[in-house]
Amino acid sequence: MNNDVIPTLEKHEAKIDTVLSDNGREICGRPDQHPYQLFLQLEEMEHRTTRVKRPYSNGIVERLHRTLLDEHFRVEGQRTWFKTIEEMQAVLDSYMEGYKRASQHPSVYVIEENRFC
């Protein structure tokens, strides 16, 4: 987020007010000690978490993950033997470009003229 998302948003004069996440340990922790919580405080972002066992809150992201798994990873994994993470990332980036153009899925945001589409 710090290396890619925030600089891109700043370039387009946009700002993240709130971050919604699940309750995973890699994201949640004591606000005065957890690195992610401290990062959000430094960036002045509010952190909200989804309710436990309520997939409705995070359904759009879960659906995108399932689409990526079903339409990309299972298909491409049978076609290509990836030797590095970079190779896998390049193929995923290419897939996502086509997906963004072909789909109106609300979890895929494209920054154009200072607004999310």
Stockholm file with secondary structure:
# STOCKHOLM 1.0

chainA/1-117         MNNDVIPTLEKHEAKIDTVLSDNGREICGRPDQHPYQLFLQLEEMEHRTTRVKRPYSNGIVERLHRTLLDEHFRVEGQRTWFKTIEEMQAVLDSYMEGYKRASQHPSVYVIEENRFC
#=GR chainA/1-117 SS CTTTHHHHHHHTTCCCCEEEECCCTTTCSCTTTCHHHHHHHHTTCEEEECCTTCGGGGHHHHHHHHHIIIIIIHHHHHHCCCSSHHHHHHHHHHHHHHHHHHCCCTTCCCEETTEEC
#=GC SS_cons         CTTTHHHHHHHTTCCCCEEEECCCTTTCSCTTTCHHHHHHHHTTCEEEECCTTCGGGGHHHHHHHHHIIIIIIHHHHHHCCCSSHHHHHHHHHHHHHHHHHHCCCTTCCCEETTEEC
//
